[in-house]
Structures are given as C-alpha cells and as structure tokens.
C-alpha cells in the first residue's frame, strides 16, 4: 500500500442531489477539496477546479426505474472510471431508499460491478454515525429526535410514499433487488483482534459484495482501513457518506491526510428563499418553526404543478405572494405539504393516479416547477441564499436553476451543507444554496441558514 494518497482519491455518483452534497460535505470537512458536477465533467470543467481531490456527479437515479438505470448509468460509470481514482462510489442515502421498481440499489450494484470492477468484491457501507445512522448485524437503524428505530419501524421510512422500508436487514432488502451474493461483515468481526484476517476468510467464499456494520468512529476507522487495503488496486463501492467518513478516519489515523481547519458557520444574510417538495415530518417541523420566526409560509398545490395546463398559473400565484414577502424583507418558504399526514398528499396521489402520471415524471414536474419558481424569486428579489428541500425535488430544481457545479461554503446541518453554486448564468453564479434531505436538520434549520446565532 502506498504511503501517499493519490491526487484524486475518489470519484462518485450520487443517486440524488441532497445525498450528493452529503458526500461533498464529508470529504471537504475532512480536508479533501471536493467539487460536485451536475453532468460528467469535461477536461475543461475539471481544469476549473485544479485543487479537487474528490469529484462527484449529482444524479437522480433514486427516483428512476431500473430501465432508466440500464440506459444512463453505464456511460456515467465509464466517465468516472476515466478519472483514474482508485475507488468509484455509487452514493446512496443512509436510509437506503430503494425498491425493485424505483431507485433499485441492486440494479446499480450489478451495473457498477459489470462496468467498473467485475472481479473485485463491492464494499457496501451504509451506517453514518455523524448522521445518526447505524448498521448492526446487517440491520439498519436511524435516529429521529431522541429515539432510534429499526428502519422497518421508522416513523418516516416505514411509510415512505415511494420506497417504504419493510425490511431492516439490508442483505435481505438488497437481495430482493439483485441476484448478487451479499455477505455481512458484522461488528464482532470488526472488533476482533485481526479484522483483516477475518475479511480475507470471508472473501475466500467469493461474495460479490460485503456489507460492513458501522456503529461508531472506531468501527468506521476499521472499515476504512479494510476497504482502502483493497481499493488501491481499483474498486467499486455502494455506500452512503459512511464510506467517506470511514476512509478519511483511516487516512487521518494513518497519517495519510492532515485534518483541515474547521470551517466557519454561514455568514449572515438578510433573506432566505426556501422551496420544499418534502413530505417528511422533519421538514414539516422546520416549516412550522420558520413561520414562527417570521418566514412567510406559502402553500403550492402539487396537483397543479404536474398538470401542464395549470402549472404556470399556480406558479405565478405562489410567485406573486413569495416575491411580495421577499421584497418587504422577509424570508419565505414555499411548500407542497406539511408532513406525511397532510391531506394534500392523499389528494395528490389520487390526482396523479387518475391521470396515470408515473411517480418519477410527477417528481420531475414538481421539482422543475419549484426550481423555476425559485429562480424567478432570486432574480427578481436579489436574495442570494436558498434552500431546496427533498431529495426527489432537488435534482430537477437544480437543473431548472441552471447549476453547473457545487463546492462547499460552510456547514449548516449534518449532511446538508451551505454550498456555492457555480452557474454559467452570471446573474446566479455564486448563489449560496442548501440541498436538504427531507429528514435532515434540526427544527431551526431554516433560521440557521440566515447565519444568525441560534
């Protein structure tokens, strides 16, 4: 193993935009300058970020069916392989959002193995203690407030409208999406006197993929050491940001990477424009708290946004109200729902089903409409900081904004940093933006984005 890290240590594809910025944050705060592109970068694109040691591509595979993955992922993976990093990561959410029909991580596993590493085992790292996600004996747990839940009993993920989690054993959950042989390297093996020997013994059985337990910083460091010992010869991984925390923990412990100076919190700004397509109770709490703090909260009807004959009028209605609030000095949040019990969700589902609009197309239209609305609000109000809530919303919204690349500006909520948007439209270049997963952040997340002390 080399005693020096290569210039480019990792290349990754994020299966949604919010998760992509999660990895952007994990790598940047560890001391690895990272740039996240919206499309496979050209040499000229890369040349604009010569300091980058991690390069990512933000994607939308989490909201797409397997047929879409079959068409789009192979050329993306091939472009990442050409970058020459020793490890290529398919970045997934730490709640493992997926099903055989939508966002199939199993299909991504199969495609990546075929394109990138057909002879090497694929490590799977999902637990991310920094985000309060843990894997023990192959079962995934996630914390909400003061409680920690097995994923099939999680108050949100067990009832997710698109990819409900009814199995917390990730080998079983993933086994329903792929025929690949998946082995588990559990916490007892990680804590043994010689975990490297234990992994070597497990690999003798020729598994296609190995799922690693992750509980705390100590287990992360051991996972990072085990994976890096194999990654120096080339590897494909399916993982949350837990992989990035694991690798950097090992690199720091081994003296391969110097810790970076802690980043300052967001500077103050006068207004924040927020759009939300999230149905999460976490986001609902954030909307309610923001409203209490003086944000103008404006509901927008998602049924109208997926109806091409009604979308412009509904967007114009919300734009008029939101722009008036911003121009009077108030921050604003435009939202489609307040939590999973909001009656708007049932009305939307019935409307979408009646019109036979596929879920991924509906997400595309909603996200695109909200992104177009946000662009109008920013250009007309002069506000320079924004938040987009919802993993399925962030992708089409970012494209509607015309984003080209993102780098990290400051930490905000774990997994959702404040980023600098690199935009070819000079009017929006340098915009500060947060792409926030629905379940990420505390109740004061929106107010914290103003840069004020909480």
C-alpha positions in Angstrom: 0.0 0.0 0.0 1.3 3.5 -0.9 2.2 5.7 2.0 0.9 8.7 0.0 -2.6 9.3 -1.2 -3.1 9.8 -4.9 -4.1 13.3 -6.1 -7.6 12.1 -6.9 -8.7 9.7 -4.1 -12.4 9.2 -5.0 -14.9 9.7 -7.7 -18.6 9.2 -7.0 -22.1 9.3 -8.5 -24.9 10.4 -6.1 -28.3 8.8 -6.6 -29.9 12.0 -5.6 -28.8 15.6 -5.2 -29.2 16.0 -1.5 -27.2 12.8 -0.9 -24.5 14.1 -3.3 -24.0 17.2 -1.2 -23.8 15.0 1.9 -20.6 13.4 0.4 -19.4 16.8 -0.7 -19.5 17.9 2.9 -18.0 14.7 4.4 -15.0 14.9 2.1 -14.5 18.7 2.3 -14.5 18.9 6.1 -12.0 16.1 6.2 -9.5 18.1 4.3 -10.2 16.9 0.7 -11.3 19.7 -1.7 -14.3 18.4 -3.5 -16.3 19.5 -6.5 -19.8 18.2 -7.4 -20.9 18.4 -11.1 -24.4 18.0 -12.4 -23.1 16.2 -15.5 -19.9 14.1 -16.3 -17.2 16.8 -16.3 -15.1 17.6 -19.3 -11.3 18.2 -19.0 -12.1 21.9 -19.1 -14.6 21.5 -16.3 -12.0 19.7 -14.2 -9.4 22.3 -15.1 -11.5 25.0 -13.4 -11.1 23.1 -10.1 -7.4 22.1 -10.1 -7.4 21.6 -6.3 -10.1 19.0 -6.3 -9.2 15.6 -4.7 -12.8 14.2 -4.8 -15.0 14.6 -7.9 -18.7 13.8 -7.9 -21.7 13.8 -10.2 -25.1 14.6 -8.7 -27.8 12.3 -10.1 -31.4 11.3 -9.9 -31.3 7.5 -10.0 -33.0 7.2 -6.7 -36.3 8.4 -8.3 -35.9 6.3 -11.5 -36.8 2.7 -12.6 -34.3 0.0 -13.5 -34.7 0.6 -17.2 -33.5 4.2 -16.8 -30.5 2.9 -14.8 -29.7 0.4 -17.6 -29.6 3.2 -20.1 -27.9 6.0 -18.1 -25.6 4.6 -15.5 -23.1 2.7 -17.7 -21.8 5.8 -19.5 -21.7 7.7 -16.3 -19.7 5.0 -14.6 -17.4 4.8 -17.6 -16.8 8.6 -17.3 -15.9 8.2 -13.6 -13.5 5.3 -14.3 -11.6 7.5 -16.8 -10.9 10.0 -14.0 -8.4 7.4 -12.6 -9.4 7.4 -8.9 -8.7 4.2 -7.1 -12.2 3.9 -5.9 -15.6 4.8 -7.5 -18.6 5.2 -5.3 -22.3 4.8 -6.1 -23.5 7.1 -3.3 -26.8 6.1 -1.7 -28.9 7.6 1.1 -28.1 6.5 4.6 -31.7 5.3 4.9 -31.1 3.1 1.8 -34.2 4.4 0.0 -34.8 1.9 -2.8 -37.1 -0.8 -4.1 -37.0 -3.3 -7.0 -39.1 -0.8 -9.1 -37.7 2.6 -8.1 -34.2 3.6 -7.2 -33.0 0.0 -7.2 -29.7 -0.1 -5.5 -29.4 -3.7 -6.5 -29.5 -2.8 -10.2 -26.9 -0.1 -9.6 -24.7 -2.7 -7.8 -25.0 -5.0 -10.8 -24.3 -2.3 -13.4 -21.3 -0.9 -11.5 -19.7 -4.3 -11.0 -20.0 -5.0 -14.7 -18.6 -1.7 -15.8 -16.1 -0.9 -13.1 -14.9 -3.9 -11.1 -16.2 -7.3 -12.3 -13.5 -9.3 -10.4 -13.3 -7.4 -7.1 -15.8 -7.6 -4.3 -18.0 -4.5 -3.8 -18.0 -3.0 -0.3 -21.3 -1.7 1.0 -21.2 0.9 3.8 -24.5 2.4 4.9 -24.2 3.4 8.5 -23.1 7.0 9.1 -22.9 7.8 12.9 -22.5 11.5 12.1 -26.0 11.4 10.7 -27.2 9.1 13.4 -27.5 6.1 11.1 -26.1 2.7 12.3 -25.8 -0.8 10.9 -25.6 -3.7 13.4 -25.6 -7.4 12.3 -26.7 -6.1 8.9 -29.8 -4.3 10.3 -30.1 -0.5 9.6 -31.2 1.8 12.4 -31.9 5.6 12.2 -32.5 8.2 14.9 -35.3 10.7 14.9 -35.3 13.2 17.8 -34.4 11.3 21.0 -35.3 7.9 19.6 -33.5 5.3 17.4 -35.6 3.0 15.2 -35.0 -0.1 13.1 -35.8 1.0 9.6 -38.9 -1.1 9.2 -40.3 0.6 12.3 -39.0 4.1 11.5 -41.8 6.6 11.7 -41.0 8.0 8.2 -39.1 5.3 6.3 -41.6 2.6 7.1 -44.3 4.7 5.5 -42.3 6.4 2.7 -44.7 7.1 -0.2 -42.4 5.7 -2.9 -39.9 3.4 -1.2 -41.3 2.2 2.1 -38.8 0.2 4.2 -40.4 -3.1 5.3 -37.2 -4.9 5.9 -34.3 -3.6 8.0 -31.9 -6.4 7.2 -30.0 -4.8 4.3 -28.8 -8.1 2.9 -32.5 -9.2 2.6 -33.7 -5.8 1.4 -30.9 -5.7 -1.3 -31.4 -9.3 -2.1 -34.8 -8.5 -3.4 -33.2 -6.2 -6.0 -30.2 -8.3 -7.2 -29.0 -11.9 -7.6 -25.5 -10.8 -6.4 -24.2 -12.8 -3.4 -24.1 -10.4 -0.4 -22.1 -11.3 2.7 -22.2 -9.4 6.1 -19.0 -8.4 8.0 -20.5 -7.7 11.4 -19.5 -5.7 14.4 -18.0 -8.7 16.2 -15.7 -9.4 13.2 -14.8 -5.7 13.1 -13.9 -5.7 16.8 -11.8 -8.9 16.6 -8.1 -9.0 17.1 -7.4 -9.3 13.4 -10.3 -8.0 11.3 -8.1 -8.1 8.1 -7.8 -11.9 8.5 -11.5 -12.2 9.1 -12.3 -10.3 5.9 -9.8 -12.4 4.0 -11.5 -15.5 5.3 -14.9 -14.2 4.3 -13.6 -13.3 0.8 -12.5 -16.9 0.3 -16.2 -17.7 -0.2 -16.2 -15.3 -3.2 -19.1 -13.0 -2.3 -20.0 -10.3 -4.9 -20.5 -7.7 -2.2 -19.7 -7.3 1.5 -21.9 -5.2 3.8 -20.0 -3.7 6.7 -21.5 -2.9 10.1 -20.9 0.6 11.3 -21.6 1.8 14.8 -19.1 4.5 15.9 -15.9 6.2 14.9 -13.8 3.2 15.9 -15.7 0.9 13.7 -15.6 3.4 10.9 -11.9 3.6 11.1 -11.5 -0.1 10.9 -13.9 -0.3 7.9 -11.9 2.4 6.2 -8.6 0.5 6.7 -10.1 -2.7 5.4 -11.5 -1.1 2.2 -8.5 1.0 1.4 -6.3 -2.0 1.6 -8.2 -3.3 -1.5 -9.1 0.0 -3.1 -5.5 0.8 -4.1 -5.9 -1.7 -7.0 -9.3 -0.3 -8.1 -12.7 -0.8 -6.6 -16.4 0.0 -6.9 -18.4 0.7 -3.7 -22.1 1.1 -3.0 -22.3 3.4 0.1 -23.6 6.3 1.9 -21.4 9.1 3.2 -20.4 6.5 5.9 -17.8 5.3 3.4 -16.3 8.8 3.2 -16.2 9.2 6.9 -14.7 5.7 7.2 -11.9 6.3 4.6 -11.0 9.8 6.0 -11.0 8.4 9.6 -8.5 5.8 8.5 -6.4 8.3 6.4 -6.2 10.6 9.4 -5.2 7.8 11.8 -2.6 6.5 9.4 -1.1 10.0 8.8 -2.0 9.9 5.1 -4.2 13.0 5.4 -3.9 16.1 7.6 -7.0 17.3 9.4 -8.4 20.5 7.9 -9.1 23.7 9.8 -12.7 23.7 11.0 -14.9 25.7 8.6 -16.7 28.8 9.9 -20.5 28.8 10.1 -22.6 30.6 7.5 -22.1 34.4 7.3 -25.2 36.5 7.9 -27.6 37.3 5.1 -30.8 39.2 5.1 -33.2 36.8 3.5 -33.5 33.1 2.6 -35.8 31.7 -0.1 -36.9 28.1 0.6 -38.8 25.7 -1.7 -39.9 22.3 -0.4 -41.3 19.2 -2.1 -40.6 17.1 1.0 -43.3 15.2 2.8 -41.1 14.4 5.8 -42.3 15.3 9.4 -38.8 16.8 10.0 -39.3 19.3 7.2 -42.9 20.0 8.4 -41.4 20.9 11.8 -38.9 23.2 10.1 -41.6 24.9 8.1 -43.6 25.5 11.3 -40.7 26.8 13.2 -39.7 29.1 10.4 -43.2 30.5 10.2 -43.0 31.2 13.9 -39.7 33.1 13.3 -41.2 35.4 10.7 -40.8 33.4 7.4 -43.8 33.8 5.0 -45.1 30.2 4.5 -46.9 29.8 1.2 -48.6 26.5 0.2 -48.4 25.5 -3.5 -50.6 22.8 -5.0 -48.6 19.8 -6.3 -51.6 18.7 -8.4 -51.4 21.9 -10.4 -47.6 21.5 -10.8 -48.0 18.2 -12.6 -50.8 19.4 -14.8 -49.2 21.2 -17.8 -52.3 23.3 -18.3 -52.4 24.6 -14.7 -48.7 24.7 -13.7 -47.9 28.2 -15.0 -50.9 29.8 -13.2 -50.2 28.1 -9.9 -46.5 29.0 -10.1 -47.5 32.6 -10.9 -49.8 32.7 -7.9 -47.1 31.5 -5.5 -44.5 33.7 -7.1 -46.6 36.9 -6.5 -47.1 36.1 -2.8 -43.5 35.0 -2.2 -42.0 37.9 -4.1 -44.0 40.4 -2.1 -42.7 38.8 1.1 -39.0 38.8 -0.1 -39.3 42.4 -1.3 -40.6 43.5 2.1 -37.5 42.0 3.8 -39.0 38.7 4.9 -37.6 35.2 4.2 -40.0 32.8 2.6 -40.8 29.1 2.3 -43.0 27.7 -0.5 -44.1 24.1 0.2 -46.2 21.3 -1.2 -47.0 19.5 2.1 -46.5 19.7 5.8 -45.6 16.1 6.8 -46.9 12.7 5.9 -50.4 13.3 7.4 -51.1 16.4 5.3 -54.4 15.8 3.3 -52.7 17.3 0.3 -50.7 14.1 -0.2 -53.8 11.9 -0.5 -55.4 14.4 -2.9 -52.2 14.5 -4.9 -51.8 10.7 -5.1 -55.5 10.3 -6.2 -55.0 13.0 -8.9 -51.7 11.5 -10.2 -53.2 8.0 -10.3 -56.4 9.2 -12.1 -54.3 10.9 -14.8 -51.8 8.0 -15.0 -48.8 10.1 -14.4 -45.8 8.0 -13.3 -44.2 8.9 -9.9 -40.8 9.8 -11.5 -42.5 12.1 -14.1 -44.5 13.7 -11.3 -41.4 14.3 -9.3 -39.7 15.8 -12.3 -42.5 18.2 -12.9 -42.8 19.3 -9.3 -39.1 19.7 -8.8 -38.8 21.6 -12.1 -41.7 23.9 -11.4 -40.3 24.7 -7.9 -36.9 25.3 -9.3 -38.2 27.6 -11.9 -40.2 29.5 -9.2 -37.0 29.8 -7.1 -35.0 31.1 -10.0 -37.6 33.8 -10.6 -37.7 34.7 -6.9 -33.9 35.0 -6.7 -33.5 37.1 -9.8 -36.4 39.5 -9.0 -35.8 39.9 -5.3 -32.0 40.0 -5.2 -31.9 37.3 -2.5 -28.6 35.3 -2.7 -29.2 32.3 -0.4 -31.7 29.5 -1.0 -32.7 26.1 0.4 -34.2 23.3 -1.6 -35.9 20.5 0.5 -36.5 17.0 -0.7 -34.2 14.5 -2.4 -36.6 13.9 -5.3 -37.1 17.7 -5.6 -33.5 18.8 -5.6 -32.4 17.2 -8.9 -34.9 18.8 -11.2 -34.9 22.0 -9.2 -31.1 22.3 -9.5 -31.4 21.9 -13.3 -34.1 24.5 -13.5 -31.8 26.9 -11.7 -29.0 26.1 -14.3 -26.5 24.9 -11.8 -23.3 23.5 -13.3 -21.2 22.6 -10.2 -21.2 23.0 -6.4 -18.5 23.4 -3.8 -18.9 23.7 0.0 -19.1 27.1 1.6 -20.0 26.3 5.3 -21.6 23.6 7.5 -25.2 24.1 8.3 -26.9 20.7 9.2 -25.0 17.4 9.0 -25.5 16.1 5.5 -26.8 19.4 4.1 -24.0 22.0 3.8 -24.3 25.5 2.5 -22.8 25.4 -1.0 -21.6 27.8 -3.6 -23.4 27.3 -6.9 -21.2 27.6 -10.0 -23.7 28.7 -12.7 -23.0 29.7 -16.3 -25.7 32.4 -16.0 -23.7 35.2 -14.4 -26.8 36.5 -12.6 -26.9 33.4 -10.4 -23.2 32.5 -10.3 -22.0 32.4 -6.7 -25.5 31.8 -5.3 -25.4 30.1 -1.9 -27.7 27.1 -1.7 -28.5 24.2 0.5 -29.9 21.0 -0.9 -31.6 19.5 2.2 -32.9 15.9 2.5 -36.3 15.7 4.0 -35.2 14.1 7.2 -32.1 16.2 7.7 -31.6 19.1 10.1 -33.0 20.4 13.4 -36.2 22.4 13.9 -34.2 25.7 13.4 -32.5 24.7 10.2 -34.1 27.4 8.1 -33.4 30.2 10.6 -29.8 28.9 10.9 -29.4 29.5 7.2 -29.7 33.2 7.8 -26.4 32.9 9.7 -27.8 34.1 13.0 -26.9 32.6 16.3 -29.5 30.1 17.5 
